[in-house]
Amino acid sequence: MKDYIVRATAGDGQIRAFAATTGNLVEEARKRHDTSPVATAALGRLLTAGAMMGGMMKNETDVLTLQIKGDGPLGGITVTADAKGDVKGYVDHPEAMMPPKNGKLDVGGAVGIGLLNVIKDMGLKEPYVGQTILQTSEIAEDLTYYFATSEQVLSSVGLGVLMNKDNTVHCAGGFIVQVMPFISDEVLDKLEENIKKISSVTSMLDNGHTPEQMLEQVLDGLNVEFTDTMDTQFKCNCSHERIEKAIISIGKKDIQEMIDDGKEVEVKCHFCNTAYTFSVEELKQILKQAKR
């Protein structure tokens, strides 16, 4: 199934909703970072949420960053998304393992106790920063709590990543459903009843549900209207030039030390693990630029 995000409204505009399939995107992240199963599940859930939340932003230049900082073996997880469906991310300790809990990957245990930061850079002087304490560290519930407390929007977030026996990604996806302040009790009751009835995101995806079918189930009986769809993918905007700028920023002294070592230097992009090599000659050119 191809990766895409669908947007919808329901209850005559009293509800807005997003759903996505992200299996290819999460598998791409797994391959790039060589993540363990529990790291794949945690990063995959946050990438899926990032893709949908990026799609909520108004302008093409807006950038969203989701950061989880926990005391579990995974360390931190960082995801960046834009309004066009491009998303990238990494986990501090991709090799971290955790024994299963109730037969499932223990994402909460692997993340641990900590904080969720949501940073929205919308081209204003200062980016918007929202911070909440992790509630369950399972990520979906933490985002539900974030929306309620930081953005005062009642929401329901469902996220899931299902792995194959060979530790590749079988399927991944999720949904975000948000209610408007003027929602009627009747519509809210029906929505809550639907959410209680739905099976997990992974079981819906495993049964071949598309994002539209997921929302039809979550918004059953609420007159769902699909407004648009958007492709989503793992995409990093790193380049030789950007990494060069990053080297300039570390300062002349450190660049000179690299030159004195007399060896080419390899720099890896955090987000996509692409390696860039710089020869001693290139480093000398970079030092000249730094001196300017």
N, C-alpha and C positions, 0 to 999 in steps of 0.2 A: 504494500500500500504506500502511495506517495505521501510525503509529509505536507500537511497544510493546516491552516487555521480557518475556522469558520466563525462568523459573527452573527448574532441573532438577537431579536427582541421577542418578548412574550408578555402575556397579560395586558395587551393593548398599551405597550410602552412602559409598564410598571417594572419590568425585568429586562436587564441586558445580560447577554451570555456569550461566552467564547468557548470553543472546544478545539482540540488539536490532536493530530497523530504526528508523532515525532520519532518513530522507530529508526529511520535511516540517520537522522540527525544525532541521536544518542549513540548509535553504533559507530558513527564517524568519530564522536568524542572518545568512545572507548578505545578505538584503534589508535587514535593519535596519542592518547595519554597512557595506554596500556593499563587501564584501571581494573582493579579487582571487582568481583561481582557487586559487593556492597557499595564500593565507590562509584561504580557505574549507575547503580540505582539512585544513589543520593544526587550525583551530578545530573543524571538524566531527569530527575523530578524538577530540579531547579532550572535546568535548561528549558524544559517544557513550560514551566511557569513564566520564565523570562520571555520566551517567544510570544506567549499570549499577552503578557503585560506590556511588552514592547508594542504589540499591535493595538493597544489601547491609547497610545500616545498620538497627539494631534499632528505634529510636524515631522517631515522626513528627516530633519537634522537632530531630533530629540534622541537622547541616549539614556537607557535605563541600566543601572547596575544593581544586582542583588548579591549581597554578601552574607554568608553565614559564618560566624566565628564560634566554634564549639570546643569543648575540652576533650572530645572523643578522639580516637585514633586517626580520623580523617583530617583533623585540624580545621582549616577553613575551606570554604567553597566559594568561588566567585564566578558570576555569570554576567555578561553584558549583552544587551539586545538593542536593536533599533526598531523604528516603526515600519520597516520594510520586511520583517520576518527573518532577518539575519541575526544569528545568535552564536555566541562562543563562550567557553568557560573552562575552568580547571579546578582541580581539588589539590590541596597542599600535599597530601600523602596518598597518591593514587594506588599504592600497593597495599594499603591498610586492609586487614581482614577482621572479621567479627563472627563468632559462632552464630548460627541461625537462632531465631526466637520464634517459638510456636510454628516451626517449619518454614518460616519466611526469613528473608534477609532483614537483619536488624539495623535499619537505617538510623533509627532514633539512638541506639546505643553507639553506633559508629560516629554520629555527629556529636553527641554529648550535650551538656548544659552550655548555654551561651546566648548569643544575640543574633538578631536578623537586622541587617541594614538595607534600606531601599533608597537608592540615590537616583534622582531624576534630573538630568541635565537638559534643560529646555531652552538653552541659549540666553538665560537671564544672568544677572551679575553673579548670583549665588545659586548653586544647584539645590533642589529640595532634598532634604535628608530626613527619612523616617526611621526610627529604631524601636524595636520591641524585643522583649525577652522571649526566647524560644519556649513554646508551651509543651510540645511533645517531641520536638526535633525530628518529626516524621515529614516535615516540610509543608505538606498541604494544610494541616491544621494551624501551623505557624503563620502561614500567609492569610488564612481566614481571620486569625486573631489580629494580624497587622492591619488588614483592611478595616476591621471594626474599630480598632483603637486609634490608628494614625490617620486614616482617611474618613472615618465615621461612615463607612459604607458596609451594610450588612451583606455578607458574601458567603458562598460555599465554594471551596476549592477542592477538587479531586485530582490526584496525580498518580501515575503508576508506570513502572518499568518492569517488564517480565523478561527473565533471562532464559536462554536455551541451556541444555545440559553442557554444551561446550563453552559456556560463558559468553557467547555472543548475545546480542539483544534480539529477543523474539518480537516484542512490540513495546511501544511506549506512547504515552499521550496523557490527556487530562482535560479538565473543564474548569471554568470560573464562571459562576453565576452571581450576579449582583442585583440587589433590589433598590428601587428608587425610594426616596423619602416618603413619597405620597402613596405607597403601595397599600391596597386595601387588605383588611384582615383575611378576607375570603381567599384572595390570591396567595397571600403569604402562607396560610394554612395548607393550601393545596400543594405549594412548592415544598414545604417542610415534609409533608406526607410522601411526596414523590422521592425526596432525597433519602428518607428512611428506607424506602423500598428498594432502591437501586443496589445492584451488586457492586463490587469493587471496579475501579477503572480498568484494572488489568483483566478481569474476567470479561468485561464488555469488549475490550480490544481483542482479547483472545478468541472471542466469538465472532470476530470480523466486523465489529461495529465501526462505522465511519464517524467522524466528528458530528455530522448531522444526526445520525442515529443515536449517538450518546445524548445529544441535547433533546432529541424527541422523547427520550426516556425520562430525563431529568425534568423536562418542562411539559410532561404529558398532560393533556387537557387544558393547557394554558395558551392555546392559539399561537404556537411558535412561528415566527417569520424570519427566514434567513436573509440577512442583508448583504453580506459579501464574503468572499473567501480570499485567502492570501497564501502563497507558498511560503514555507519556512525551511531554513537550512542552517547547518553549522558552517559559518563563514567568518574567517578572520581577515582583518584589514591590515595585517602586518606586511612589511616589505623591507627590502634591503635599505631603502632610504629612511624608513621610520626607525629601524634598529640603529642606523648610523646616528640619527638625532639623539637616540637614547644613550649611545656611547659618548657623544659630545657632552651630554648633561652630567656625566659622572666626574668631569673635571680633568684639567690638563695633567695634573700630577699622576693620576691613575692611568691615563692614556700613555703617558711617557713610560710608566713602569711596564705596561704591556709591550711597548716597542723594545724596551731594553731586554725583555725576555727573549726576543728574537724569534718567537714562534707565532704562527697564525692563531687567531683567537676565534673560538666558536661561541656564538650567542644564540640561545634558544628563546623563542617567543613563549611566554607563560601560557597564553591562551590556546595555542594550537600545536605547540611543541616543534614547530618548524625550526631547523637549525640554519643559521647564517654564519658563514666564515669570512673573516677579514684578514688579509695578508698584512705583513709588516708594512709594506708600501702603502696599503690602504689606510692603515692606522696613522701613518705619518701625514697623509692628506687630511685625515680627520683631525689630527692635532693642530694642523695649520688653521682649519676652520674654527676650532675651539679657541685658538689664540685671537682670532678676529673678534 
